[in-house]
């Protein structure tokens, strides 16, 4: 489970918070309906980006195994099949 979590790279999700910028600039911070939709959008974007990381790691596993730093990623290292 930890290997899967490392593979979807949650530390990279910080930039996904920019998806929430429209609710800030539209001045709807006190509107719970807007906040709920923004939270759902941020969550969906984070899960989608995690899926893209997984897809990329599976497709590039052979090259990643030869790379000096990427070889430590869970799929390339054989921790996650």
PDB file of N, CA, C and O in Angstrom:
ATOM      1  N   UNK A   1       0.817  -1.196   0.000  1.00  0.00           N
ATOM      2  CA  UNK A   1       0.000   0.000   0.000  1.00  0.00           C
ATOM      3  C   UNK A   1       0.864   1.264   0.000  1.00  0.00           C
ATOM      4  O   UNK A   1       0.546   2.241  -0.679  1.00  0.00           O
ATOM      5  N   UNK A   2       1.956   1.237   0.764  1.00  0.00           N
ATOM      6  CA  UNK A   2       2.857   2.382   0.805  1.00  0.00           C
ATOM      7  C   UNK A   2       3.513   2.607  -0.558  1.00  0.00           C
ATOM      8  O   UNK A   2       3.721   3.747  -0.973  1.00  0.00           O
ATOM      9  N   UNK A   3       3.833   1.521  -1.246  1.00  0.00           N
ATOM     10  CA  UNK A   3       4.435   1.640  -2.577  1.00  0.00           C
ATOM     11  C   UNK A   3       3.456   2.295  -3.556  1.00  0.00           C
ATOM     12  O   UNK A   3       3.856   3.111  -4.386  1.00  0.00           O
ATOM     13  N   UNK A   4       2.191   1.939  -3.455  1.00  0.00           N
ATOM     14  CA  UNK A   4       1.184   2.559  -4.324  1.00  0.00           C
ATOM     15  C   UNK A   4       1.057   4.040  -4.013  1.00  0.00           C
ATOM     16  O   UNK A   4       0.965   4.861  -4.925  1.00  0.00           O
ATOM     17  N   UNK A   5       1.052   4.384  -2.752  1.00  0.00           N
ATOM     18  CA  UNK A   5       0.962   5.786  -2.363  1.00  0.00           C
ATOM     19  C   UNK A   5       2.163   6.573  -2.884  1.00  0.00           C
ATOM     20  O   UNK A   5       2.004   7.690  -3.376  1.00  0.00           O
ATOM     21  N   UNK A   6       3.356   6.001  -2.778  1.00  0.00           N
ATOM     22  CA  UNK A   6       4.545   6.676  -3.308  1.00  0.00           C
ATOM     23  C   UNK A   6       4.471   6.824  -4.819  1.00  0.00           C
ATOM     24  O   UNK A   6       4.963   7.809  -5.369  1.00  0.00           O
ATOM     25  N   UNK A   7       3.863   5.857  -5.496  1.00  0.00           N
ATOM     26  CA  UNK A   7       3.787   5.888  -6.959  1.00  0.00           C
ATOM     27  C   UNK A   7       2.855   6.990  -7.459  1.00  0.00           C
ATOM     28  O   UNK A   7       3.119   7.592  -8.500  1.00  0.00           O
ATOM     29  N   UNK A   8       1.778   7.260  -6.737  1.00  0.00           N
ATOM     30  CA  UNK A   8       0.861   8.305  -7.204  1.00  0.00           C
ATOM     31  C   UNK A   8       1.317   9.702  -6.786  1.00  0.00           C
ATOM     32  O   UNK A   8       0.654  10.690  -7.102  1.00  0.00           O
ATOM     33  N   UNK A   9       2.422   9.788  -6.092  1.00  0.00           N
ATOM     34  CA  UNK A   9       3.151  11.020  -5.781  1.00  0.00           C
ATOM     35  C   UNK A   9       2.290  12.146  -5.194  1.00  0.00           C
ATOM     36  O   UNK A   9       2.124  13.186  -5.830  1.00  0.00           O
ATOM     37  N   UNK A  10       1.745  11.950  -3.997  1.00  0.00           N
ATOM     38  CA  UNK A  10       0.919  13.006  -3.405  1.00  0.00           C
ATOM     39  C   UNK A  10       1.667  14.309  -3.131  1.00  0.00           C
ATOM     40  O   UNK A  10       1.043  15.368  -3.070  1.00  0.00           O
ATOM     41  N   UNK A  11       2.981  14.254  -2.965  1.00  0.00           N
ATOM     42  CA  UNK A  11       3.721  15.510  -2.731  1.00  0.00           C
ATOM     43  C   UNK A  11       3.684  16.417  -3.958  1.00  0.00           C
ATOM     44  O   UNK A  11       3.902  17.622  -3.838  1.00  0.00           O
ATOM     45  N   UNK A  12       3.412  15.859  -5.129  1.00  0.00           N
ATOM     46  CA  UNK A  12       3.296  16.653  -6.350  1.00  0.00           C
ATOM     47  C   UNK A  12       1.922  17.311  -6.480  1.00  0.00           C
ATOM     48  O   UNK A  12       1.717  18.157  -7.350  1.00  0.00           O
ATOM     49  N   UNK A  13       0.992  16.925  -5.624  1.00  0.00           N
ATOM     50  CA  UNK A  13      -0.380  17.423  -5.732  1.00  0.00           C
ATOM     51  C   UNK A  13      -0.547  18.862  -5.257  1.00  0.00           C
ATOM     52  O   UNK A  13      -1.603  19.457  -5.468  1.00  0.00           O
ATOM     53  N   UNK A  14       0.462  19.424  -4.627  1.00  0.00           N
ATOM     54  CA  UNK A  14       0.356  20.789  -4.117  1.00  0.00           C
ATOM     55  C   UNK A  14      -0.039  21.738  -5.237  1.00  0.00           C
ATOM     56  O   UNK A  14      -0.849  22.643  -5.033  1.00  0.00           O
ATOM     57  N   UNK A  15       0.521  21.537  -6.399  1.00  0.00           N
ATOM     58  CA  UNK A  15       0.198  22.409  -7.531  1.00  0.00           C
ATOM     59  C   UNK A  15      -1.252  22.243  -7.984  1.00  0.00           C
ATOM     60  O   UNK A  15      -1.781  23.124  -8.661  1.00  0.00           O
ATOM     61  N   UNK A  16      -1.899  21.151  -7.632  1.00  0.00           N
ATOM     62  CA  UNK A  16      -3.286  20.941  -8.017  1.00  0.00           C
ATOM     63  C   UNK A  16      -4.246  21.850  -7.254  1.00  0.00           C
ATOM     64  O   UNK A  16      -5.414  21.968  -7.625  1.00  0.00           O
ATOM     65  N   UNK A  17      -3.768  22.486  -6.201  1.00  0.00           N
ATOM     66  CA  UNK A  17      -4.601  23.418  -5.447  1.00  0.00           C
ATOM     67  C   UNK A  17      -4.977  24.615  -6.322  1.00  0.00           C
ATOM     68  O   UNK A  17      -5.958  25.304  -6.045  1.00  0.00           O
ATOM     69  N   UNK A  18      -4.203  24.859  -7.370  1.00  0.00           N
ATOM     70  CA  UNK A  18      -4.536  25.960  -8.275  1.00  0.00           C
ATOM     71  C   UNK A  18      -5.883  25.753  -8.961  1.00  0.00           C
ATOM     72  O   UNK A  18      -6.465  26.701  -9.490  1.00  0.00           O
ATOM     73  N   UNK A  19      -6.376  24.524  -8.953  1.00  0.00           N
ATOM     74  CA  UNK A  19      -7.712  24.257  -9.485  1.00  0.00           C
ATOM     75  C   UNK A  19      -8.757  25.001  -8.658  1.00  0.00           C
ATOM     76  O   UNK A  19      -9.831  25.333  -9.162  1.00  0.00           O
ATOM     77  N   UNK A  20      -8.447  25.261  -7.399  1.00  0.00           N
ATOM     78  CA  UNK A  20      -9.376  25.954  -6.506  1.00  0.00           C
ATOM     79  C   UNK A  20      -9.293  27.474  -6.633  1.00  0.00           C
ATOM     80  O   UNK A  20     -10.070  28.178  -5.988  1.00  0.00           O
ATOM     81  N   UNK A  21      -8.403  27.982  -7.417  1.00  0.00           N
ATOM     82  CA  UNK A  21      -8.249  29.434  -7.545  1.00  0.00           C
ATOM     83  C   UNK A  21      -9.532  30.145  -7.989  1.00  0.00           C
ATOM     84  O   UNK A  21      -9.815  31.228  -7.477  1.00  0.00           O
ATOM     85  N   UNK A  22     -10.305  29.598  -8.899  1.00  0.00           N
ATOM     86  CA  UNK A  22     -11.518  30.324  -9.323  1.00  0.00           C
ATOM     87  C   UNK A  22     -12.483  30.652  -8.183  1.00  0.00           C
ATOM     88  O   UNK A  22     -13.097  31.719  -8.188  1.00  0.00           O
ATOM     89  N   UNK A  23     -12.626  29.762  -7.217  1.00  0.00           N
ATOM     90  CA  UNK A  23     -13.554  30.042  -6.115  1.00  0.00           C
ATOM     91  C   UNK A  23     -13.029  31.193  -5.252  1.00  0.00           C
ATOM     92  O   UNK A  23     -13.812  31.944  -4.670  1.00  0.00           O
ATOM     93  N   UNK A  24     -11.728  31.326  -5.174  1.00  0.00           N
ATOM     94  CA  UNK A  24     -11.145  32.422  -4.410  1.00  0.00           C
ATOM     95  C   UNK A  24     -11.387  33.745  -5.122  1.00  0.00           C
ATOM     96  O   UNK A  24     -11.817  34.721  -4.507  1.00  0.00           O
ATOM     97  N   UNK A  25     -11.108  33.772  -6.420  1.00  0.00           N
ATOM     98  CA  UNK A  25     -11.229  35.013  -7.170  1.00  0.00           C
ATOM     99  C   UNK A  25     -12.673  35.378  -7.514  1.00  0.00           C
ATOM    100  O   UNK A  25     -12.954  36.527  -7.853  1.00  0.00           O
ATOM    101  N   UNK A  26     -13.567  34.434  -7.432  1.00  0.00           N
ATOM    102  CA  UNK A  26     -14.978  34.738  -7.703  1.00  0.00           C
ATOM    103  C   UNK A  26     -15.707  35.190  -6.441  1.00  0.00           C
ATOM    104  O   UNK A  26     -16.899  35.496  -6.480  1.00  0.00           O
ATOM    105  N   UNK A  27     -14.990  35.228  -5.331  1.00  0.00           N
ATOM    106  CA  UNK A  27     -15.522  35.694  -4.043  1.00  0.00           C
ATOM    107  C   UNK A  27     -16.686  34.840  -3.545  1.00  0.00           C
ATOM    108  O   UNK A  27     -17.658  35.362  -3.000  1.00  0.00           O
ATOM    109  N   UNK A  28     -16.584  33.544  -3.733  1.00  0.00           N
ATOM    110  CA  UNK A  28     -17.606  32.613  -3.258  1.00  0.00           C
ATOM    111  C   UNK A  28     -17.074  31.740  -2.125  1.00  0.00           C
ATOM    112  O   UNK A  28     -17.512  30.602  -1.955  1.00  0.00           O
ATOM    113  N   UNK A  29     -16.136  32.271  -1.358  1.00  0.00           N
ATOM    114  CA  UNK A  29     -15.522  31.484  -0.282  1.00  0.00           C
ATOM    115  C   UNK A  29     -16.500  31.127   0.840  1.00  0.00           C
ATOM    116  O   UNK A  29     -16.258  30.182   1.592  1.00  0.00           O
ATOM    117  N   UNK A  30     -17.576  31.858   0.957  1.00  0.00           N
ATOM    118  CA  UNK A  30     -18.551  31.570   2.012  1.00  0.00           C
ATOM    119  C   UNK A  30     -19.732  30.744   1.504  1.00  0.00           C
ATOM    120  O   UNK A  30     -20.621  30.384   2.277  1.00  0.00           O
ATOM    121  N   UNK A  31     -19.740  30.451   0.233  1.00  0.00           N
ATOM    122  CA  UNK A  31     -20.831  29.664  -0.364  1.00  0.00           C
ATOM    123  C   UNK A  31     -20.459  28.183  -0.309  1.00  0.00           C
ATOM    124  O   UNK A  31     -19.545  27.741  -1.006  1.00  0.00           O
ATOM    125  N   UNK A  32     -21.161  27.430   0.509  1.00  0.00           N
ATOM    126  CA  UNK A  32     -20.823  26.021   0.728  1.00  0.00           C
ATOM    127  C   UNK A  32     -20.983  25.176  -0.531  1.00  0.00           C
ATOM    128  O   UNK A  32     -20.253  24.202  -0.713  1.00  0.00           O
ATOM    129  N   UNK A  33     -21.913  25.528  -1.391  1.00  0.00           N
ATOM    130  CA  UNK A  33     -22.099  24.766  -2.630  1.00  0.00           C
ATOM    131  C   UNK A  33     -20.877  24.917  -3.535  1.00  0.00           C
ATOM    132  O   UNK A  33     -20.409  23.939  -4.117  1.00  0.00           O
ATOM    133  N   UNK A  34     -20.365  26.130  -3.653  1.00  0.00           N
ATOM    134  CA  UNK A  34     -19.167  26.356  -4.455  1.00  0.00           C
ATOM    135  C   UNK A  34     -17.968  25.633  -3.851  1.00  0.00           C
ATOM    136  O   UNK A  34     -17.188  25.005  -4.568  1.00  0.00           O
ATOM    137  N   UNK A  35     -17.824  25.724  -2.533  1.00  0.00           N
ATOM    138  CA  UNK A  35     -16.695  25.086  -1.865  1.00  0.00           C
ATOM    139  C   UNK A  35     -16.732  23.571  -2.020  1.00  0.00           C
ATOM    140  O   UNK A  35     -15.692  22.939  -2.203  1.00  0.00           O
ATOM    141  N   UNK A  36     -17.911  22.996  -1.949  1.00  0.00           N
ATOM    142  CA  UNK A  36     -18.037  21.543  -2.118  1.00  0.00           C
ATOM    143  C   UNK A  36     -17.639  21.129  -3.526  1.00  0.00           C
ATOM    144  O   UNK A  36     -16.941  20.132  -3.709  1.00  0.00           O
ATOM    145  N   UNK A  37     -18.078  21.889  -4.516  1.00  0.00           N
ATOM    146  CA  UNK A  37     -17.701  21.562  -5.911  1.00  0.00           C
ATOM    147  C   UNK A  37     -16.205  21.741  -6.135  1.00  0.00           C
ATOM    148  O   UNK A  37     -15.582  20.943  -6.835  1.00  0.00           O
ATOM    149  N   UNK A  38     -15.626  22.784  -5.546  1.00  0.00           N
ATOM    150  CA  UNK A  38     -14.189  22.997  -5.692  1.00  0.00           C
ATOM    151  C   UNK A  38     -13.400  21.887  -5.014  1.00  0.00           C
ATOM    152  O   UNK A  38     -12.399  21.418  -5.555  1.00  0.00           O
ATOM    153  N   UNK A  39     -13.840  21.466  -3.840  1.00  0.00           N
ATOM    154  CA  UNK A  39     -13.164  20.374  -3.144  1.00  0.00           C
ATOM    155  C   UNK A  39     -13.228  19.091  -3.969  1.00  0.00           C
ATOM    156  O   UNK A  39     -12.247  18.354  -4.060  1.00  0.00           O
ATOM    157  N   UNK A  40     -14.369  18.836  -4.559  1.00  0.00           N
ATOM    158  CA  UNK A  40     -14.528  17.664  -5.421  1.00  0.00           C
ATOM    159  C   UNK A  40     -13.636  17.775  -6.660  1.00  0.00           C
ATOM    160  O   UNK A  40     -13.032  16.791  -7.087  1.00  0.00           O
ATOM    161  N   UNK A  41     -13.561  18.970  -7.228  1.00  0.00           N
ATOM    162  CA  UNK A  41     -12.706  19.182  -8.402  1.00  0.00           C
ATOM    163  C   UNK A  41     -11.233  18.971  -8.063  1.00  0.00           C
ATOM    164  O   UNK A  41     -10.504  18.350  -8.836  1.00  0.00           O
ATOM    165  N   UNK A  42     -10.790  19.481  -6.917  1.00  0.00           N
ATOM    166  CA  UNK A  42      -9.393  19.300  -6.504  1.00  0.00           C
ATOM    167  C   UNK A  42      -9.106  17.821  -6.262  1.00  0.00           C
ATOM    168  O   UNK A  42      -8.069  17.311  -6.686  1.00  0.00           O
ATOM    169  N   UNK A  43     -10.018  17.136  -5.585  1.00  0.00           N
ATOM    170  CA  UNK A  43      -9.843  15.702  -5.335  1.00  0.00           C
ATOM    171  C   UNK A  43      -9.773  14.925  -6.648  1.00  0.00           C
ATOM    172  O   UNK A  43      -8.908  14.066  -6.817  1.00  0.00           O
ATOM    173  N   UNK A  44     -10.678  15.223  -7.574  1.00  0.00           N
ATOM    174  CA  UNK A  44     -10.682  14.538  -8.868  1.00  0.00           C
ATOM    175  C   UNK A  44      -9.393  14.808  -9.636  1.00  0.00           C
ATOM    176  O   UNK A  44      -8.834  13.902 -10.254  1.00  0.00           O
ATOM    177  N   UNK A  45      -8.927  16.039  -9.598  1.00  0.00           N
ATOM    178  CA  UNK A  45      -7.695  16.390 -10.304  1.00  0.00           C
ATOM    179  C   UNK A  45      -6.498  15.678  -9.684  1.00  0.00           C
ATOM    180  O   UNK A  45      -5.607  15.234 -10.407  1.00  0.00           O
ATOM    181  N   UNK A  46      -6.464  15.563  -8.361  1.00  0.00           N
ATOM    182  CA  UNK A  46      -5.376  14.849  -7.691  1.00  0.00           C
ATOM    183  C   UNK A  46      -5.385  13.367  -8.051  1.00  0.00           C
ATOM    184  O   UNK A  46      -4.337  12.784  -8.327  1.00  0.00           O
ATOM    185  N   UNK A  47      -6.564  12.764  -8.048  1.00  0.00           N
ATOM    186  CA  UNK A  47      -6.659  11.345  -8.408  1.00  0.00           C
ATOM    187  C   UNK A  47      -6.301  11.117  -9.870  1.00  0.00           C
ATOM    188  O   UNK A  47      -5.665  10.118 -10.208  1.00  0.00           O
ATOM    189  N   UNK A  48      -6.703  12.031 -10.728  1.00  0.00           N
ATOM    190  CA  UNK A  48      -6.362  11.917 -12.147  1.00  0.00           C
ATOM    191  C   UNK A  48      -4.860  12.048 -12.365  1.00  0.00           C
ATOM    192  O   UNK A  48      -4.272  11.289 -13.135  1.00  0.00           O
ATOM    193  N   UNK A  49      -4.244  13.004 -11.695  1.00  0.00           N
ATOM    194  CA  UNK A  49      -2.794  13.151 -11.866  1.00  0.00           C
ATOM    195  C   UNK A  49      -2.060  11.936 -11.309  1.00  0.00           C
ATOM    196  O   UNK A  49      -1.041  11.523 -11.864  1.00  0.00           O
ATOM    197  N   UNK A  50      -2.562  11.363 -10.226  1.00  0.00           N
ATOM    198  CA  UNK A  50      -1.971  10.134  -9.691  1.00  0.00           C
ATOM    199  C   UNK A  50      -2.081   8.983 -10.670  1.00  0.00           C
ATOM    200  O   UNK A  50      -1.153   8.185 -10.807  1.00  0.00           O
ATOM    201  N   UNK A  51      -3.215   8.894 -11.354  1.00  0.00           N
ATOM    202  CA  UNK A  51      -3.402   7.845 -12.362  1.00  0.00           C
ATOM    203  C   UNK A  51      -2.442   8.041 -13.536  1.00  0.00           C
ATOM    204  O   UNK A  51      -1.935   7.071 -14.098  1.00  0.00           O
ATOM    205  N   UNK A  52      -2.199   9.284 -13.895  1.00  0.00           N
ATOM    206  CA  UNK A  52      -1.256   9.560 -14.989  1.00  0.00           C
ATOM    207  C   UNK A  52       0.158   9.155 -14.574  1.00  0.00           C
ATOM    208  O   UNK A  52       0.903   8.598 -15.380  1.00  0.00           O
ATOM    209  N   UNK A  53       0.535   9.430 -13.321  1.00  0.00           N
ATOM    210  CA  UNK A  53       1.848   8.992 -12.835  1.00  0.00           C
ATOM    211  C   UNK A  53       1.966   7.466 -12.899  1.00  0.00           C
ATOM    212  O   UNK A  53       2.995   6.939 -13.320  1.00  0.00           O
ATOM    213  N   UNK A  54       0.917   6.765 -12.485  1.00  0.00           N
ATOM    214  CA  UNK A  54       0.916   5.299 -12.552  1.00  0.00           C
ATOM    215  C   UNK A  54       1.075   4.815 -13.984  1.00  0.00           C
ATOM    216  O   UNK A  54       1.912   3.960 -14.270  1.00  0.00           O
ATOM    217  N   UNK A  55       0.272   5.364 -14.878  1.00  0.00           N
ATOM    218  CA  UNK A  55       0.305   4.980 -16.291  1.00  0.00           C
ATOM    219  C   UNK A  55       1.697   5.216 -16.873  1.00  0.00           C
ATOM    220  O   UNK A  55       2.233   4.360 -17.577  1.00  0.00           O
ATOM    221  N   UNK A  56       2.274   6.369 -16.580  1.00  0.00           N
ATOM    222  CA  UNK A  56       3.597   6.704 -17.093  1.00  0.00           C
ATOM    223  C   UNK A  56       4.657   5.753 -16.548  1.00  0.00           C
ATOM    224  O   UNK A  56       5.522   5.297 -17.295  1.00  0.00           O
ATOM    225  N   UNK A  57       4.596   5.452 -15.259  1.00  0.00           N
ATOM    226  CA  UNK A  57       5.587   4.555 -14.669  1.00  0.00           C
ATOM    227  C   UNK A  57       5.495   3.148 -15.245  1.00  0.00           C
ATOM    228  O   UNK A  57       6.519   2.492 -15.435  1.00  0.00           O
ATOM    229  N   UNK A  58       4.288   2.679 -15.525  1.00  0.00           N
ATOM    230  CA  UNK A  58       4.118   1.354 -16.127  1.00  0.00           C
ATOM    231  C   UNK A  58       4.677   1.348 -17.550  1.00  0.00           C
ATOM    232  O   UNK A  58       5.358   0.403 -17.947  1.00  0.00           O
ATOM    233  N   UNK A  59       4.391   2.394 -18.311  1.00  0.00           N
ATOM    234  CA  UNK A  59       4.860   2.447 -19.697  1.00  0.00           C
ATOM    235  C   UNK A  59       6.368   2.649 -19.816  1.00  0.00           C
ATOM    236  O   UNK A  59       6.974   2.200 -20.789  1.00  0.00           O
ATOM    237  N   UNK A  60       6.977   3.311 -18.852  1.00  0.00           N
ATOM    238  CA  UNK A  60       8.407   3.618 -18.923  1.00  0.00           C
ATOM    239  C   UNK A  60       9.256   2.755 -18.000  1.00  0.00           C
ATOM    240  O   UNK A  60      10.390   3.119 -17.686  1.00  0.00           O
ATOM    241  N   UNK A  61       8.728   1.621 -17.561  1.00  0.00           N
ATOM    242  CA  UNK A  61       9.423   0.819 -16.549  1.00  0.00           C
ATOM    243  C   UNK A  61      10.818   0.383 -17.012  1.00  0.00           C
ATOM    244  O   UNK A  61      11.754   0.391 -16.213  1.00  0.00           O
ATOM    245  N   UNK A  62      10.970   0.011 -18.265  1.00  0.00           N
ATOM    246  CA  UNK A  62      12.286  -0.449 -18.741  1.00  0.00           C
ATOM    247  C   UNK A  62      13.313   0.679 -18.707  1.00  0.00           C
ATOM    248  O   UNK A  62      14.446   0.477 -18.269  1.00  0.00           O
ATOM    249  N   UNK A  63      12.928   1.840 -19.158  1.00  0.00           N
ATOM    250  CA  UNK A  63      13.851   2.984 -19.150  1.00  0.00           C
ATOM    251  C   UNK A  63      14.104   3.469 -17.726  1.00  0.00           C
ATOM    252  O   UNK A  63      15.220   3.864 -17.388  1.00  0.00           O
ATOM    253  N   UNK A  64      13.068   3.439 -16.895  1.00  0.00           N
ATOM    254  CA  UNK A  64      13.232   3.891 -15.509  1.00  0.00           C
ATOM    255  C   UNK A  64      14.194   3.005 -14.730  1.00  0.00           C
ATOM    256  O   UNK A  64      14.898   3.489 -13.844  1.00  0.00           O
ATOM    257  N   UNK A  65      14.235   1.726 -15.045  1.00  0.00           N
ATOM    258  CA  UNK A  65      15.162   0.811 -14.351  1.00  0.00           C
ATOM    259  C   UNK A  65      16.621   1.150 -14.642  1.00  0.00           C
ATOM    260  O   UNK A  65      17.503   0.815 -13.851  1.00  0.00           O
ATOM    261  N   UNK A  66      16.878   1.798 -15.749  1.00  0.00           N
ATOM    262  CA  UNK A  66      18.247   2.177 -16.121  1.00  0.00           C
ATOM    263  C   UNK A  66      18.613   3.585 -15.638  1.00  0.00           C
ATOM    264  O   UNK A  66      19.789   3.951 -15.642  1.00  0.00           O
ATOM    265  N   UNK A  67      17.633   4.364 -15.231  1.00  0.00           N
ATOM    266  CA  UNK A  67      17.861   5.748 -14.813  1.00  0.00           C
ATOM    267  C   UNK A  67      18.395   5.780 -13.375  1.00  0.00           C
ATOM    268  O   UNK A  67      17.934   5.013 -12.530  1.00  0.00           O
ATOM    269  N   UNK A  68      19.364   6.660 -13.094  1.00  0.00           N
ATOM    270  CA  UNK A  68      19.985   6.669 -11.762  1.00  0.00           C
ATOM    271  C   UNK A  68      19.030   6.997 -10.604  1.00  0.00           C
ATOM    272  O   UNK A  68      19.214   6.472  -9.506  1.00  0.00           O
ATOM    273  N   UNK A  69      18.038   7.830 -10.812  1.00  0.00           N
ATOM    274  CA  UNK A  69      17.114   8.140  -9.715  1.00  0.00           C
ATOM    275  C   UNK A  69      15.748   7.486  -9.887  1.00  0.00           C
ATOM    276  O   UNK A  69      15.119   7.096  -8.903  1.00  0.00           O
ATOM    277  N   UNK A  70      15.289   7.364 -11.120  1.00  0.00           N
ATOM    278  CA  UNK A  70      13.967   6.775 -11.365  1.00  0.00           C
ATOM    279  C   UNK A  70      13.934   5.280 -11.053  1.00  0.00           C
ATOM    280  O   UNK A  70      12.860   4.703 -10.879  1.00  0.00           O
ATOM    281  N   UNK A  71      15.110   4.653 -10.983  1.00  0.00           N
ATOM    282  CA  UNK A  71      15.150   3.215 -10.694  1.00  0.00           C
ATOM    283  C   UNK A  71      14.672   2.900  -9.278  1.00  0.00           C
ATOM    284  O   UNK A  71      14.409   1.742  -8.953  1.00  0.00           O
ATOM    285  N   UNK A  72      14.559   3.925  -8.437  1.00  0.00           N
ATOM    286  CA  UNK A  72      14.096   3.736  -7.068  1.00  0.00           C
ATOM    287  C   UNK A  72      12.581   3.870  -6.935  1.00  0.00           C
ATOM    288  O   UNK A  72      12.039   3.656  -5.850  1.00  0.00           O
ATOM    289  N   UNK A  73      11.891   4.221  -8.017  1.00  0.00           N
ATOM    290  CA  UNK A  73      10.437   4.299  -7.968  1.00  0.00           C
ATOM    291  C   UNK A  73       9.872   2.889  -7.771  1.00  0.00           C
ATOM    292  O   UNK A  73      10.460   1.924  -8.258  1.00  0.00           O
ATOM    293  N   UNK A  74       8.757   2.754  -7.074  1.00  0.00           N
ATOM    294  CA  UNK A  74       8.238   1.435  -6.708  1.00  0.00           C
ATOM    295  C   UNK A  74       8.037   0.461  -7.873  1.00  0.00           C
ATOM    296  O   UNK A  74       8.333  -0.724  -7.723  1.00  0.00           O
ATOM    297  N   UNK A  75       7.553   0.912  -9.003  1.00  0.00           N
ATOM    298  CA  UNK A  75       7.321  -0.014 -10.127  1.00  0.00           C
ATOM    299  C   UNK A  75       8.653  -0.431 -10.727  1.00  0.00           C
ATOM    300  O   UNK A  75       8.865  -1.615 -10.992  1.00  0.00           O
ATOM    301  N   UNK A  76       9.555   0.518 -10.945  1.00  0.00           N
ATOM    302  CA  UNK A  76      10.864   0.199 -11.517  1.00  0.00           C
ATOM    303  C   UNK A  76      11.690  -0.682 -10.575  1.00  0.00           C
ATOM    304  O   UNK A  76      12.459  -1.533 -11.021  1.00  0.00           O
ATOM    305  N   UNK A  77      11.521  -0.470  -9.282  1.00  0.00           N
ATOM    306  CA  UNK A  77      12.292  -1.246  -8.291  1.00  0.00           C
ATOM    307  C   UNK A  77      11.673  -2.613  -8.019  1.00  0.00           C
ATOM    308  O   UNK A  77      12.267  -3.423  -7.307  1.00  0.00           O
ATOM    309  N   UNK A  78      10.507  -2.882  -8.565  1.00  0.00           N
ATOM    310  CA  UNK A  78       9.848  -4.170  -8.372  1.00  0.00           C
ATOM    311  C   UNK A  78       9.051  -4.265  -7.077  1.00  0.00           C
ATOM    312  O   UNK A  78       8.609  -5.352  -6.705  1.00  0.00           O
ATOM    313  N   UNK A  79       8.860  -3.147  -6.388  1.00  0.00           N
ATOM    314  CA  UNK A  79       8.069  -3.155  -5.150  1.00  0.00           C
ATOM    315  C   UNK A  79       6.570  -3.223  -5.452  1.00  0.00           C
ATOM    316  O   UNK A  79       5.777  -3.646  -4.611  1.00  0.00           O
ATOM    317  N   UNK A  80       6.200  -2.808  -6.645  1.00  0.00           N
ATOM    318  CA  UNK A  80       4.802  -2.774  -7.063  1.00  0.00           C
ATOM    319  C   UNK A  80       4.723  -3.362  -8.461  1.00  0.00           C
ATOM    320  O   UNK A  80       5.397  -2.903  -9.384  1.00  0.00           O
ATOM    321  N   UNK A  81       3.888  -4.386  -8.603  1.00  0.00           N
ATOM    322  CA  UNK A  81       3.824  -5.045  -9.914  1.00  0.00           C
ATOM    323  C   UNK A  81       2.827  -4.362 -10.824  1.00  0.00           C
ATOM    324  O   UNK A  81       2.644  -4.785 -11.966  1.00  0.00           O
TER     325      UNK A  81
END
